[in-house]
Amino acid sequence: MKPVKELIAIYLIAAAILIPASAFSADDLVVNITPEIASVEVTHNGKKTIIMRNQDQKNTLNDAFAMTSRKCPPFCIQPATLAPGVETIGELEVLDYLAKMNAGDTGILVIDSRTPDWVRKGTIPGAVNIPWTSLNPAQGADPMAIAEIMEAQFNARQLEGLWDYSNAKTLVMFCNGMWCGQSPNNILNLLKFGYPADKIKWYRGGMQDWEILGLTTVPGE
């Protein structure tokens, strides 16, 4: 019979499973996020879930992110700094923003910029999907639809034809990784609309780095 700890670890393989906040004890985890952080609780689609690392120490990378040589263009390596004033962040910063949202901070929005076919493969718990095409007039995005996203989701306001971003949310954007242009496209379009660069954060590593670290994902809708 397997030891209790080993059985618990098997049941806590969480890379692609939505896990209720009450499903485990932090003492049961053997693969932590940092020495001080075992997991982070977030809200996804109205339900509490836990982000943690996959507990199976023999787990390997999701096949969807195992390819190393996608054709460039369009899948070219992105720079470390996307645009002046836009901060490039890593996993711990993303988790910190998610934790703040879960604690009631309504001034933050974590955005999956990918198209729905990619989101269905799994996304970061707590993120909302705003595809890169939704903010791109060159891809057919309607100005009225863009304005609705800016007002309803980003908390920007139009005053006499000009955008007021004084109460706009801090946006944390990601896509498939350092070879993906979808979140950079969203970010660069927002900058063209005058969105403050210091209110935009870019998780450059995206889903590929998230998957490499075995962090929890949830099925996209």
C-alpha positions in Angstrom: 0.0 0.0 0.0 1.3 3.5 -0.9 2.2 5.9 1.9 -0.5 8.5 2.6 1.7 11.4 1.5 2.4 9.7 -1.8 -1.3 9.1 -2.3 -2.2 12.7 -1.6 0.5 13.9 -4.0 -1.0 11.7 -6.8 -4.4 13.2 -6.2 -3.0 16.8 -6.2 -1.7 16.7 -9.8 -3.2 20.0 -10.6 -1.7 21.3 -13.9 -5.0 21.2 -15.7 -7.6 20.7 -13.0 -9.8 23.1 -11.2 -9.3 22.4 -7.5 -11.6 23.6 -4.7 -10.0 25.7 -2.1 -10.8 23.2 0.6 -9.4 20.1 -1.2 -6.0 19.9 0.5 -3.8 21.1 3.3 -0.7 23.1 2.5 1.3 20.7 4.7 0.6 18.0 2.1 2.4 19.8 -0.7 6.0 18.8 -1.6 6.5 21.1 -4.7 6.0 24.6 -3.5 6.0 27.9 -5.4 8.6 29.5 -3.2 10.0 28.4 0.2 7.3 30.7 1.8 4.4 30.1 -0.7 2.8 26.7 -1.2 -0.2 27.9 -3.1 -2.3 30.9 -4.0 -6.1 31.1 -3.8 -8.0 32.8 -6.6 -11.5 33.2 -8.0 -12.2 31.9 -11.5 -15.6 32.2 -13.0 -17.1 32.8 -9.6 -15.5 29.7 -8.0 -12.6 29.6 -5.6 -9.6 27.6 -6.8 -6.0 27.0 -5.8 -3.0 27.7 -7.9 -0.1 25.5 -7.1 2.6 23.5 -8.8 2.1 20.0 -10.1 2.9 17.6 -7.3 4.0 14.7 -9.6 7.8 15.1 -9.7 7.9 13.0 -12.8 5.4 15.2 -14.7 6.5 16.5 -18.1 5.6 19.5 -20.3 2.2 19.7 -21.9 2.6 18.6 -25.5 0.9 21.8 -26.7 4.0 23.8 -25.5 6.7 21.3 -26.3 7.5 22.6 -29.8 10.7 24.6 -30.0 10.7 25.8 -33.6 7.6 27.5 -34.8 8.0 29.4 -38.0 9.0 33.1 -37.7 7.2 35.2 -38.7 4.8 35.1 -37.1 6.1 33.2 -34.1 9.2 35.3 -33.4 11.1 35.8 -30.2 9.7 38.9 -28.4 12.1 41.5 -26.7 12.4 41.6 -22.9 11.1 45.2 -22.9 8.1 45.6 -25.1 7.6 49.4 -24.9 8.8 52.2 -22.7 6.9 52.2 -19.3 5.4 48.7 -19.8 6.8 46.5 -17.0 7.7 42.9 -17.9 6.9 40.6 -15.0 7.3 36.9 -14.0 5.2 34.3 -12.4 5.5 35.5 -8.8 4.3 39.0 -9.8 1.3 37.5 -11.7 0.5 35.4 -8.6 0.7 38.6 -6.5 -1.7 40.4 -8.8 -4.1 37.4 -8.7 -3.9 37.3 -4.9 -4.7 41.0 -4.7 -7.7 40.5 -7.0 -8.9 37.6 -4.8 -8.6 39.9 -1.8 -11.0 42.4 -3.3 -8.8 44.7 -5.4 -11.0 45.7 -8.3 -8.4 47.8 -9.9 -6.6 44.9 -11.5 -7.5 42.7 -14.5 -5.4 39.7 -15.7 -6.0 39.1 -19.4 -5.4 36.1 -21.6 -4.9 37.7 -25.0 -5.0 34.5 -27.0 -7.6 33.3 -29.4 -10.3 31.0 -28.0 -8.9 27.9 -29.6 -5.7 28.3 -27.5 -7.6 29.3 -24.4 -9.5 26.1 -24.5 -6.2 24.2 -24.0 -6.0 25.8 -20.6 -5.5 29.2 -19.0 -4.4 30.9 -15.8 -7.0 30.8 -13.1 -8.5 34.2 -12.5 -7.7 35.5 -16.0 -10.4 36.7 -18.5 -10.1 36.2 -22.2 -9.8 39.3 -24.4 -8.5 38.0 -27.7 -5.9 40.2 -29.5 -8.2 40.6 -32.4 -10.8 42.3 -30.1 -8.6 45.4 -29.7 -7.1 45.5 -33.2 -8.9 47.6 -35.8 -6.7 46.1 -38.5 -8.2 42.7 -37.6 -11.8 44.1 -38.0 -12.4 45.1 -34.4 -15.3 47.5 -34.3 -14.6 50.9 -32.7 -17.8 50.6 -30.6 -16.9 47.2 -29.4 -13.4 48.4 -28.5 -15.0 51.3 -26.6 -17.3 48.9 -24.7 -14.3 46.8 -23.6 -12.4 49.9 -22.5 -15.3 51.1 -20.5 -16.9 47.9 -19.1 -13.8 45.9 -18.4 -10.9 48.4 -18.1 -12.9 51.1 -16.3 -11.7 53.8 -18.8 -14.1 56.7 -19.5 -14.8 58.9 -22.6 -15.1 62.6 -21.9 -15.9 64.8 -24.9 -14.4 62.3 -27.3 -11.2 61.8 -25.3 -10.3 58.8 -23.1 -9.9 59.4 -19.3 -7.7 56.7 -17.7 -7.5 58.2 -14.3 -9.5 55.3 -12.8 -8.5 52.7 -15.4 -7.4 49.3 -14.2 -3.9 47.8 -14.1 -3.9 45.3 -16.9 -1.7 42.1 -16.6 -1.5 40.6 -20.1 -0.1 37.3 -21.3 -0.3 34.9 -24.2 1.6 31.7 -25.2 5.1 32.8 -24.3 8.2 34.6 -25.5 7.5 33.6 -29.1 3.8 34.8 -29.1 2.7 38.1 -30.5 -0.9 38.1 -29.2 -0.4 40.0 -25.9 2.2 42.3 -27.4 -0.4 43.2 -30.1 -3.0 44.0 -27.4 -0.5 46.1 -25.4 0.7 48.0 -28.4 -2.8 48.8 -29.6 -3.8 50.0 -26.1 -0.8 52.3 -26.1 -2.0 53.7 -29.4 -5.3 54.5 -27.7 -3.4 56.4 -25.0 -3.7 53.8 -22.2 -1.0 54.6 -19.6 2.0 52.4 -20.0 2.5 52.2 -16.2 -0.9 50.6 -15.9 0.1 47.7 -18.3 2.1 44.7 -17.1 3.4 42.0 -19.5 3.9 38.5 -18.4 6.3 37.6 -21.3 6.8 34.0 -20.3 3.1 33.4 -20.7 1.5 29.9 -20.8 4.7 28.2 -21.9 6.6 29.2 -18.8 3.5 28.7 -16.6 3.3 25.1 -18.0 7.0 24.5 -17.6 6.7 25.3 -13.9 3.8 23.0 -13.5 1.4 25.7 -12.3 -2.3 25.1 -12.2 -4.4 25.8 -15.3 -8.1 25.6 -15.8 -10.1 24.9 -19.0 -10.9 28.1 -20.9 -14.4 28.9 -22.1 
